[in-house]
Amino acid sequence: MNTIILRSASGALYVLLFIGTVLSPYSILFQFFIGALTILSAYELARMQSKVVPWSILIALITLAAGTLLLPAFLTAVVAAFLALIALLCFKSSFEIPRFMWIYSLVYMAIGMSSFYGVYASGQWLCFSTLVVLWTNDTMAYAVGSVIGKTKVTSISPKKSLEGYIGGLLFSLIASFVLNHTLEIGLTVIQSLSLGAVISITADLGDLLISKLKRLYDFKDSGRLIPGHGGIMDRIDSLIFAMPFIYLFLHLFHL
């Protein structure tokens, strides 16, 4: 019971911190928030791969700065999406960890965080709604999978099931539709449902990708910062992968 309470409390604090920062009238808070997430994630990736922490943080921050300050948001998202898709090669059973993997993982993480800022710049309530849909997908995939999940999908994450993924997708579609209507985001019905599908599919891939990375380096969790949940990378893995695709989708419809 104490574990459940601790997990719920830390999870609620994490969500409130995200929402408060995204909806704050001071954009500088969001910028600092992204920087903090990047530093903590770089620390966890360095620790996981037995690399020097200061250098890892420096590489990540330089990449983040380039993605948010120097490159156009569209180009940043294209690069992030490309890196994310290339990273899927990790799923191959014959995959062997290359020597540059630690740098690649840092750049992939930081440029994905840059896309998060791109979505935020498109509108605070729009960014808020994408986060809610993303969290809905994660939560309902876990809930549905726990109750009726029987069909295993991959050995990368044996506890995940096809039923869970389908449940997450369906609730993501519903959440995206409801939020679009309630918050008057401006998407058509088809667009809102399509956005929900994009978020669900890419979020699931991001979650599997970091699970694979942890398996490669024999780690159960990326860290212990969030009691009952693990590290920062355990919580933002789906966000990092999904954000560039979300931004590109929004850019396609000029939002």
Buried (B, 14 or more C-beta within 10 A) or exposed (E): EEEEEEBEEBBEEBBEEBBEBBEEEEEEEBBEBBBEBBBBBBBBBBBBBEBEBEBBBBBBBEBBBBBBEEBEBEEBBBBBBEBBEEBEEBEEEEEEEEEEBBBEBBBBBBBBBBBBBBBBBBBBBBBBBBBBBBBBBBBBBBBBBEEEBEEEBEEBBEEBBBBBBBBBBBBBBBBBBBBBEEBEBEBEEEBBBBBBBBBBBBBBBBBBBBBBBBBBBEBEBBBEBBEBBBBBBBBBBBBBBBBBBBBBBBBEEEB
